[in-house]
Amino acid sequence: MRALLSLALTLGVSAAALSAPLAVQAAPPENYATIRMKTDTAFLSPEERKVVNLLIQAADQMTAIYAKQMVAQGGPDGPGHGFYPAGLTKAQLEAYLAAHPDQKAALMDTYTVVRRDGDKLIAVPFSQAYKPELTKAAALLDEAARIATNASLKKFLTLRAQSFRTNDYFQSEMAWMDLEGTPIEVAIGPYETYTDELMGQKAAFEAFVTLKNPTESSALDKYKAYLRDMEANLPVADAYKNFKRGGASPIAVAEQIRGGGDNLHGPQTVAFNLPNDERVREAKGAKKVILSNVLAAKYEGILQPIANRVLVADQAALVSQKYMTLETLFHELSHSLGPGSIVVDGRATTVSAELKDIGGTAEEAKADVMGAWNILFMMDKGEIPAAERPQLFATYLAGIFRAARWGDEEAHGRGAALQYGYLKAKGAFVYDPAQKRFRVDDAKMAAGMRDLVADIVKLQGDGDYAGMVAFFDRYAHLDDDARGVIATLKDIPVDIAPVYPDKV
């Protein structure tokens, strides 16, 4: 892969030790590997280079906004961070919403900040709450749009600049899905809700400035044609299946050249699946972008060494970057499968709205195990060699341990703990006390994956908040065997801290 050739990996070096570190990036935790990202940009035209450099500046404005979103409003920080008034509890907010149902839509809107006004709570649109930063970002996008000659890129940048001013993101999200004919793949704006630990509703600002690899993108693009078949193959009753979402779902393999905001915080994502707006998903599906240089760094520096300590030797040798890439792709494809818009007690609602703070964590766990389940389906279809099932299972289990190290409180980490607890209870793998490592049982792993997919999807489709919390309470725990193995991984980085160039 081109990413392997374009990546300089330096483990255990602080950001300060690298030349020209970026002021907008915080120093990484001690257990993160600092990596200077180098991406091939020689093929960019002068026009494209100007556009990319403007997008890099706009990405930095997302970082400035995210810094505000992470800090509580005038008091000690809490799970609401900067989205809600300091000290406001979930119970207090839910009681207020129950007493003021006419305000619920505005207060729980993904793109508003909740603030106090005497005894009242008011919703302040992001466009007002972060007006200085969004004004700068909009101006940069407008300038980039003026330079860009690609019609789809020009349209997206123009509409996204308007979104920053109006707080209405629908049209720009639709335009983003239609980007084509340009190597520049940029996602910029408010997206994921993981930072909102109080209610799981408010979107954090972030940016991904990437350059697409057309050859690798085409190689994976064939799988999107199977999305409807994957939906039909889910091991649940048809009532839980979702055939309403759009089928466009473009797939891109890209190298990231700049991150911003939430993208730079905590564990670094190796792919993204956006937008999250269910209206856009039903019209056009969602775009899946694999960040090949980030994935390569995590495989070489983290997953491969973890596998050697987690799995018995013969199975550790089966772990491969191919299956880390496929699991990443099918994880993202699986975000587009299963329940989205649902009806609960006669109310039209969404899975996210009903599952609240547990929703994001449940969705990540679903995508992990459903992704592997769908790779098995592709093997049944002859698109991927069925003889490589052991490689899939070994890579998947090693990946559970990679994510479990992030801790039970982080969405992906808790989702990994759920998969560990559930699948071990199903006999999908056993601990070998002599080798102090785990061994996968391929047949039981396949059956366990099927059952876990079914259980999560049913809880999502029912909008069963209490049931999902109970499900996690039952299974999302690491036992002594897991903790013992994880204790041997301390010298392996937990994650990476990428350092991107100021300009290209």
C-alpha positions as a printed NumPy array, in Angstrom:
array([[  0.   ,   0.   ,   0.   ],
       [  1.113,   3.531,  -0.73 ],
       [  0.432,   4.403,   2.944],
       [  3.216,   2.072,   4.072],
       [  5.713,   3.949,   1.95 ],
       [  4.569,   7.422,   2.93 ],
       [  4.558,   7.022,   6.702],
       [  7.378,   7.793,   9.097],
       [  6.684,   5.976,  12.365],
       [  8.587,   7.01 ,  15.468],
       [  7.509,   5.354,  18.697],
       [  8.019,   6.966,  22.072],
       [  9.035,  10.413,  20.804],
       [  7.226,  13.438,  22.193],
       [  5.632,  15.997,  19.904],
       [  8.035,  18.621,  21.236],
       [ 10.971,  16.617,  19.919],
       [  9.752,  16.909,  16.345],
       [ 10.573,  19.919,  14.235],
       [  7.843,  22.559,  13.914],
       [  5.187,  20.947,  16.095],
       [  1.692,  22.313,  15.625],
       [  0.498,  24.733,  18.249],
       [ -3.105,  23.617,  17.832],
       [ -2.283,  20.048,  18.814],
       [ -1.97 ,  19.199,  22.483],
       [  0.929,  17.101,  23.716],
       [ -0.031,  13.42 ,  23.436],
       [ -0.508,  11.176,  26.46 ],
       [  2.619,   9.323,  27.522],
       [  1.33 ,   6.021,  26.159],
       [  0.655,   7.393,  22.654],
       [  3.181,   7.007,  19.825],
       [  3.908,  10.312,  18.133],
       [  3.946,  10.006,  14.357],
       [  4.895,  12.567,  11.768],
       [  2.538,  11.984,   8.873],
       [  4.   ,  12.356,   5.38 ],
       [  1.624,  12.189,   2.447],
       [  2.387,  12.235,  -1.263],
       [  1.054,  15.554,  -2.583],
       [  3.199,  15.82 ,  -5.729],
       [  0.211,  15.06 ,  -7.962],
       [ -1.794,  18.072,  -6.748],
       [ -2.259,  20.926,  -9.196],
       [ -1.372,  24.444,  -8.039],
       [ -5.107,  25.148,  -7.707],
       [ -5.706,  22.028,  -5.611],
       [ -2.729,  22.851,  -3.397],
       [ -4.193,  26.298,  -2.648],
       [ -7.563,  24.743,  -1.805],
       [ -5.98 ,  22.168,   0.513],
       [ -3.997,  24.813,   2.374],
       [ -7.146,  26.868,   2.94 ],
       [ -8.89 ,  23.742,   4.232],
       [ -6.006,  23.148,   6.632],
       [ -6.603,  26.617,   8.068],
       [-10.34 ,  25.944,   8.313],
       [ -9.637,  22.65 ,  10.104],
       [ -7.746,  24.593,  12.756],
       [-10.9  ,  26.613,  13.442],
       [-12.67 ,  23.325,  14.216],
       [ -9.945,  22.67 ,  16.782],
       [-10.576,  26.059,  18.355],
       [-14.318,  25.36 ,  18.595],
       [-13.78 ,  21.886,  20.013],
       [-11.606,  23.354,  22.768],
       [-14.656,  25.379,  23.857],
       [-16.967,  22.382,  23.583],
       [-14.73 ,  20.371,  25.894],
       [-14.707,  22.942,  28.7  ],
       [-17.656,  23.438,  31.061],
       [-19.542,  26.748,  31.059],
       [-18.337,  28.702,  34.074],
       [-17.862,  25.839,  36.519],
       [-16.229,  22.474,  37.133],
       [-16.223,  20.173,  34.139],
       [-18.654,  17.296,  33.961],
       [-20.212,  14.909,  31.447],
       [-21.988,  17.813,  29.757],
       [-18.683,  19.599,  29.069],
       [-19.37 ,  22.85 ,  27.178],
       [-22.69 ,  21.724,  25.721],
       [-24.724,  22.248,  28.917],
       [-24.561,  24.557,  31.94 ],
       [-21.977,  23.455,  34.5  ],
       [-23.52 ,  21.315,  37.221],
       [-26.654,  20.419,  35.263],
       [-27.378,  16.73 ,  35.819],
       [-29.054,  14.354,  33.432],
       [-31.973,  13.926,  35.866],
       [-32.432,  17.693,  36.164],
       [-32.367,  18.147,  32.399],
       [-34.861,  15.341,  31.804],
       [-37.168,  16.787,  34.455],
       [-36.952,  20.22 ,  32.8  ],
       [-37.73 ,  18.722,  29.385],
       [-40.72 ,  16.87 ,  30.827],
       [-42.026,  20.111,  32.327],
       [-41.344,  22.119,  29.136],
       [-42.067,  19.763,  26.223],
       [-42.37 ,  22.7  ,  23.822],
       [-38.646,  23.424,  24.338],
       [-37.407,  19.857,  23.905],
       [-36.78 ,  20.022,  20.156],
       [-34.584,  23.104,  20.444],
       [-32.766,  22.072,  23.629],
       [-31.997,  18.596,  22.279],
       [-31.135,  19.768,  18.78 ],
       [-27.788,  18.351,  17.67 ],
       [-26.55 ,  21.822,  16.688],
       [-27.358,  23.882,  19.794],
       [-25.703,  24.648,  23.124],
       [-27.88 ,  24.697,  26.257],
       [-27.406,  27.658,  28.573],
       [-29.135,  29.084,  31.65 ],
       [-31.236,  32.223,  31.549],
       [-32.32 ,  32.684,  35.151],
       [-34.516,  29.703,  35.945],
       [-34.904,  28.861,  32.285],
       [-32.799,  26.81 ,  29.92 ],
       [-32.318,  28.231,  26.452],
       [-30.933,  26.767,  23.232],
       [-28.195,  28.767,  21.508],
       [-27.424,  27.725,  17.912],
       [-23.833,  26.741,  17.205],
       [-23.752,  29.529,  14.611],
       [-24.091,  32.019,  17.462],
       [-22.218,  30.174,  20.21 ],
       [-19.095,  29.807,  18.054],
       [-19.629,  32.758,  15.712],
       [-16.03 ,  34.096,  15.668],
       [-14.522,  30.742,  14.695],
       [-17.296,  29.802,  12.266],
       [-17.102,  33.208,  10.581],
       [-13.384,  32.633,   9.932],
       [-13.978,  29.059,   8.771],
       [-16.798,  30.145,   6.434],
       [-14.59 ,  32.812,   4.87 ],
       [-11.836,  30.249,   4.271],
       [-14.287,  27.827,   2.663],
       [-15.704,  30.602,   0.488],
       [-12.188,  31.48 ,  -0.69 ],
       [-11.456,  27.795,  -1.403],
       [-14.724,  27.541,  -3.346],
       [-13.762,  30.517,  -5.495],
       [-10.475,  28.83 ,  -6.405],
       [-11.844,  25.313,  -6.962],
       [-12.866,  24.459, -10.511],
       [-14.369,  21.059,  -9.649],
       [-18.121,  21.765,  -9.611],
       [-19.014,  19.303,  -6.846],
       [-16.239,  20.537,  -4.547],
       [-17.136,  24.172,  -5.234],
       [-20.791,  23.449,  -4.397],
       [-20.003,  21.623,  -1.168],
       [-17.603,  24.266,   0.117],
       [-20.054,  27.06 ,  -0.704],
       [-22.952,  25.302,   1.02 ],
       [-20.881,  24.299,   4.048],
       [-19.802,  27.924,   4.499],
       [-23.502,  28.838,   4.488],
       [-24.18 ,  26.11 ,   7.059],
       [-21.651,  27.633,   9.407],
       [-23.601,  30.895,   9.219],
       [-27.174,  29.522,   9.257],
       [-26.832,  26.414,  11.482],
       [-28.67 ,  24.346,   8.829],
       [-26.429,  21.528,   7.604],
       [-28.81 ,  19.421,   5.514],
       [-28.099,  20.802,   2.036],
       [-24.341,  20.835,   2.549],
       [-24.427,  17.252,   3.832],
       [-26.313,  16.243,   0.693],
       [-23.733,  18.052,  -1.454],
       [-20.875,  16.34 ,   0.403],
       [-22.281,  12.955,  -0.598],
       [-22.016,  14.042,  -4.256],
       [-18.312,  14.979,  -4.246],
       [-16.61 ,  13.41 ,  -7.263],
       [-13.827,  13.977,  -9.751],
       [-11.438,  15.528,  -7.214],
       [ -8.664,  14.008,  -5.086],
       [ -9.673,  16.321,  -2.239],
       [-11.951,  14.593,   0.279],
       [-12.809,  16.887,   3.179],
       [-15.256,  16.461,   6.029],
       [-15.578,  19.55 ,   8.193],
       [-18.223,  20.559,  10.715],
       [-20.208,  19.186,  13.681],
       [-20.545,  15.41 ,  13.463],
       [-20.064,  12.893,  16.282],
       [-21.919,  13.053,  19.6  ],
       [-19.535,  11.005,  21.791],
       [-18.211,  14.119,  23.539],
       [-21.714,  14.776,  24.915],
       [-21.504,  12.265,  27.746],
       [-24.62 ,  13.682,  29.417],
       [-27.217,  13.006,  26.708],
       [-25.309,  11.822,  23.632],
       [-27.077,  14.399,  21.439],
       [-24.732,  17.329,  20.791],
       [-22.305,  17.204,  17.87 ],
       [-18.637,  18.036,  18.282],
       [-16.78 ,  19.97 ,  15.587],
       [-14.021,  18.204,  13.698],
       [-12.266,  18.076,  10.351],
       [-10.674,  15.465,   8.122],
       [ -8.625,  16.887,   5.253],
       [ -7.637,  13.939,   3.08 ],
       [ -6.453,  12.988,  -0.391],
       [ -8.09 ,  10.027,  -2.122],
       [ -6.304,   7.03 ,  -3.606],
       [ -8.449,   6.173,  -6.66 ],
       [ -6.935,   2.711,  -7.215],
       [ -7.476,   1.508,  -3.657],
       [-10.895,   3.16 ,  -3.504],
       [-12.046,   1.3  ,  -6.608],
       [-10.805,  -2.02 ,  -5.229],
       [-13.108,  -1.723,  -2.205],
       [-15.991,   0.082,  -3.857],
       [-17.532,  -3.18 ,  -5.116],
       [-18.744,  -4.073,  -1.623],
       [-21.253,  -1.222,  -1.427],
       [-23.315,  -3.022,  -4.076],
       [-24.024,  -5.672,  -1.448],
       [-25.459,  -3.312,   1.188],
       [-29.045,  -4.361,   0.56 ],
       [-28.046,  -8.028,   0.61 ],
       [-26.173,  -7.458,   3.879],
       [-29.299,  -5.887,   5.343],
       [-31.387,  -8.869,   4.246],
       [-28.789, -11.231,   5.752],
       [-28.97 ,  -9.732,   9.244],
       [-29.918, -12.496,  11.732],
       [-33.09 , -10.729,  12.916],
       [-36.743, -10.56 ,  11.928],
       [-37.542,  -8.364,   8.924],
       [-39.192,  -5.818,  11.22 ],
       [-35.719,  -4.88 ,  12.485],
       [-34.207,  -4.475,   9.025],
       [-33.897,  -1.116,   7.317],
       [-34.318,  -1.002,   3.55 ],
       [-35.121,   2.728,   3.497],
       [-31.602,   4.116,   3.462],
       [-30.1  ,   5.309,   0.217],
       [-27.732,   2.983,  -1.582],
       [-25.147,   5.419,  -2.972],
       [-22.761,   4.941,  -0.036],
       [-19.488,   5.874,  -1.775],
       [-16.29 ,   4.317,  -0.447],
       [-12.942,   6.087,  -0.475],
       [ -9.438,   5.136,   0.617],
       [ -7.536,   8.29 ,   1.497],
       [ -4.482,   9.582,   3.293],
       [ -5.158,  12.177,   5.957],
       [ -3.069,  15.327,   5.746],
       [ -4.736,  17.315,   8.522],
       [ -7.13 ,  16.703,  11.363],
       [ -9.136,  19.144,  13.413],
       [-11.205,  19.248,  16.591],
       [-12.704,  15.986,  17.787],
       [-10.633,  14.099,  15.202],
       [ -7.474,  14.981,  17.143],
       [ -8.883,  14.072,  20.558],
       [ -8.203,  10.69 ,  22.118],
       [ -7.921,   7.49 ,  20.073],
       [ -7.387,   8.281,  16.409],
       [-10.   ,   6.959,  14.022],
       [ -8.841,   4.856,  11.078],
       [-12.022,   5.569,   9.12 ],
       [-15.189,   7.577,   9.232],
       [-18.74 ,   6.988,   8.086],
       [-20.687,  10.212,   7.6  ],
       [-22.991,  12.075,   7.669],
       [-24.975,  11.056,  10.734],
       [-28.153,  12.877,   9.667],
       [-30.704,  10.096,   9.185],
       [-32.499,  12.169,   6.502],
       [-29.354,  12.191,   4.366],
       [-28.732,   8.504,   5.018],
       [-32.209,   7.614,   3.849],
       [-31.781,   9.727,   0.706],
       [-28.199,   8.922,  -0.245],
       [-26.712,   6.491,   2.265],
       [-23.434,   7.441,   3.911],
       [-19.86 ,   7.861,   2.75 ],
       [-17.165,   5.592,   4.125],
       [-13.591,   6.909,   4.104],
       [-10.685,   4.719,   5.225],
       [ -7.625,   6.679,   6.359],
       [ -4.944,   4.362,   5.022],
       [ -1.92 ,   6.084,   6.529],
       [ -3.496,   6.174,   9.998],
       [ -4.528,   2.518,   9.707],
       [ -1.052,   1.455,   8.596],
       [  0.496,   3.211,  11.58 ],
       [ -1.855,   1.477,  13.999],
       [ -1.288,  -1.933,  12.438],
       [  2.498,  -1.75 ,  12.413],
       [  2.962,  -0.072,  15.756],
       [  0.052,  -1.443,  17.785],
       [ -2.122,  -4.282,  16.461],
       [  0.622,  -6.579,  15.22 ],
       [  2.656,  -6.482,  18.461],
       [ -0.542,  -6.852,  20.527],
       [ -1.508,  -9.985,  18.606],
       [  1.732, -11.685,  19.558],
       [  0.89 , -11.328,  23.255],
       [ -2.874, -11.88 ,  23.141],
       [ -3.16 , -14.923,  20.885],
       [ -1.477, -18.325,  20.93 ],
       [  1.461, -18.326,  18.511],
       [ -0.164, -20.157,  15.598],
       [ -3.145, -17.802,  15.615],
       [ -1.085, -14.646,  16.211],
       [  0.644, -15.407,  12.914],
       [ -2.727, -15.162,  11.15 ],
       [ -3.333, -11.503,  12.052],
       [ -3.   ,  -9.348,   8.943],
       [ -3.26 ,  -5.76 ,   7.775],
       [ -5.607,  -6.979,   5.01 ],
       [ -8.181,  -8.02 ,   7.583],
       [ -7.679,  -4.93 ,   9.709],
       [ -8.504,  -2.935,   6.558],
       [-11.513,  -5.112,   5.672],
       [-12.823,  -5.024,   9.236],
       [-12.49 ,  -1.244,   9.189],
       [-14.385,  -0.981,   5.905],
       [-17.163,  -3.333,   6.957],
       [-17.395,  -1.628,  10.366],
       [-18.211,   1.566,   8.489],
       [-20.563,  -0.176,   6.06 ],
       [-22.372,  -1.672,   9.058],
       [-23.124,   1.787,  10.435],
       [-25.464,   2.044,   7.429],
       [-27.281,  -1.185,   8.348],
       [-29.899,  -1.975,  10.944],
       [-32.473,   0.304,  12.576],
       [-32.239,   4.08 ,  12.183],
       [-35.615,   5.779,  12.125],
       [-37.958,   3.744,  14.348],
       [-41.417,   3.908,  15.939],
       [-41.707,   3.535,  19.73 ],
       [-45.144,   3.544,  21.382],
       [-46.587,   5.103,  18.249],
       [-43.957,   7.876,  18.154],
       [-41.715,   8.401,  15.146],
       [-38.199,   8.681,  16.555],
       [-34.63 ,   7.455,  16.021],
       [-32.384,   4.895,  17.669],
       [-30.019,   7.674,  18.741],
       [-32.768,   9.697,  20.407],
       [-34.116,   6.707,  22.332],
       [-30.793,   5.218,  23.463],
       [-29.357,   8.59 ,  24.528],
       [-25.965,   8.286,  26.244],
       [-25.615,   4.536,  25.622],
       [-26.483,   4.913,  21.931],
       [-23.047,   5.781,  20.566],
       [-21.314,   3.013,  22.495],
       [-23.888,   0.451,  21.383],
       [-23.563,   1.575,  17.772],
       [-19.776,   1.143,  17.831],
       [-20.079,  -2.358,  19.279],
       [-22.733,  -3.188,  16.669],
       [-20.541,  -1.991,  13.823],
       [-17.548,  -3.989,  15.085],
       [-19.287,  -7.343,  15.29 ],
       [-21.656,  -6.738,  12.365],
       [-18.661,  -5.784,  10.249],
       [-17.03 ,  -9.154,  10.911],
       [-20.39 , -10.896,  10.342],
       [-20.651,  -9.199,   6.957],
       [-17.145, -10.287,   5.975],
       [-18.315, -13.86 ,   6.618],
       [-21.249, -13.095,   4.317],
       [-18.86 , -11.875,   1.614],
       [-16.921, -15.122,   2.021],
       [-20.168, -17.018,   1.462],
       [-20.681, -14.92 ,  -1.682],
       [-17.192, -15.775,  -2.954],
       [-15.958, -12.166,  -2.854],
       [-13.393, -12.93 ,  -0.129],
       [-11.609, -16.31 ,   0.247],
       [-13.52 , -18.465,   2.737],
       [-10.281, -20.244,   3.608],
       [ -9.178, -17.039,   5.314],
       [-11.844, -17.219,   8.034],
       [ -9.155, -17.967,  10.671],
       [ -7.342, -14.757,   9.666],
       [-10.558, -12.775,  10.101],
       [-11.251, -14.207,  13.551],
       [ -7.671, -13.776,  14.791],
       [ -7.487, -10.172,  13.58 ],
       [-10.915,  -9.431,  15.078],
       [-10.004, -10.763,  18.539],
       [ -6.676,  -8.923,  18.56 ],
       [ -8.626,  -5.787,  17.629],
       [-10.938,  -6.239,  20.612],
       [ -7.912,  -6.071,  22.907],
       [ -6.515,  -3.053,  21.062],
       [ -9.756,  -1.164,  21.711],
       [-10.327,  -2.544,  25.225],
       [ -7.143,  -0.817,  26.376],
       [ -8.876,   2.562,  25.894],
       [-10.942,   1.849,  28.99 ],
       [-14.523,   1.105,  29.888],
       [-15.587,   4.773,  29.768],
       [-14.567,   5.479,  26.141],
       [-17.236,   4.484,  23.59 ],
       [-15.073,   2.104,  21.569],
       [-13.384,   0.716,  24.688],
       [-16.639,  -0.141,  26.412],
       [-17.963,  -1.566,  23.18 ],
       [-14.881,  -3.803,  23.007],
       [-15.457,  -4.956,  26.599],
       [-19.019,  -5.903,  25.634],
       [-17.774,  -7.995,  22.724],
       [-15.183,  -9.673,  24.914],
       [-17.619, -10.557,  27.702],
       [-20.398, -11.736,  25.395],
       [-18.27 , -13.799,  23.024],
       [-16.244, -15.426,  25.788],
       [-19.517, -16.44 ,  27.451],
       [-20.439, -18.07 ,  24.123],
       [-17.149, -20.02 ,  24.034],
       [-15.866, -18.104,  21.004],
       [-12.394, -18.142,  22.542],
       [-10.76 , -19.697,  25.58 ],
       [ -7.822, -18.766,  27.742],
       [ -4.812, -21.09 ,  27.645],
       [ -3.238, -20.784,  31.118],
       [ -0.047, -22.525,  30.021],
       [  0.629, -20.033,  27.216],
       [ -1.156, -17.164,  29.009],
       [ -2.871, -16.361,  25.735],
       [ -6.232, -16.843,  24.067],
       [ -7.264, -19.353,  21.395],
       [-10.193, -18.767,  19.044],
       [-12.772, -21.472,  18.384],
       [-13.737, -20.602,  14.81 ],
       [-17.162, -22.292,  14.777],
       [-18.245, -20.842,  18.115],
       [-16.881, -17.428,  17.139],
       [-19.077, -17.37 ,  14.019],
       [-22.142, -18.429,  16.043],
       [-21.357, -15.918,  18.788],
       [-21.048, -13.091,  16.281],
       [-24.447, -13.987,  14.825],
       [-26.079, -13.928,  18.264],
       [-24.422, -10.686,  19.331],
       [-25.492,  -8.922,  16.14 ],
       [-29.056, -10.091,  16.722],
       [-29.19 ,  -9.03 ,  20.371],
       [-27.83 ,  -5.518,  19.743],
       [-29.992,  -4.876,  16.677],
       [-33.16 ,  -5.95 ,  18.469],
       [-32.459,  -3.621,  21.396],
       [-31.762,  -0.774,  18.96 ],
       [-34.878,  -1.474,  16.92 ],
       [-37.03 ,  -1.492,  20.051],
       [-35.47 ,   1.78 ,  21.234],
       [-34.984,  -0.062,  24.525],
       [-32.764,   2.196,  26.621],
       [-33.169,   0.244,  29.874],
       [-32.602,  -3.029,  28.046],
       [-29.417,  -1.788,  26.37 ],
       [-28.04 ,  -0.476,  29.666],
       [-28.768,  -3.823,  31.3  ],
       [-27.137,  -5.644,  28.369],
       [-23.934,  -3.646,  28.821],
       [-24.074,  -4.036,  32.592],
       [-24.215,  -7.794,  32.14 ],
       [-21.494,  -8.295,  29.545],
       [-19.245,  -5.219,  29.227],
       [-16.612,  -6.382,  31.707],
       [-13.068,  -7.624,  31.372],
       [-12.289, -10.65 ,  33.551],
       [ -9.002, -11.525,  35.249],
       [ -7.756, -13.395,  32.167],
       [ -8.237, -10.33 ,  29.984],
       [ -6.771,  -7.968,  32.55 ],
       [ -3.761, -10.222,  32.98 ],
       [ -3.036, -10.21 ,  29.255],
       [ -3.637,  -6.463,  28.961],
       [ -1.122,  -5.928,  31.77 ],
       [  1.566,  -7.383,  29.478],
       [  0.9  ,  -4.723,  26.827],
       [  2.102,  -1.689,  28.76 ],
       [  5.144,  -1.113,  26.548],
       [  2.998,  -1.105,  23.388],
       [  1.464,   2.29 ,  22.562],
       [ -2.245,   2.573,  23.323],
       [ -2.722,   4.758,  20.294],
       [ -1.006,   7.221,  17.991],
       [ -0.635,  10.995,  18.138],
       [ -0.258,  12.148,  14.525],
       [  1.522,  15.385,  13.675],
       [  0.371,  16.838,  10.37 ],
       [  2.091,  19.497,   8.24 ],
       [  1.091,  23.153,   8.462],
       [  0.774,  23.315,   4.681],
       [  1.332,  21.236,   1.573]])
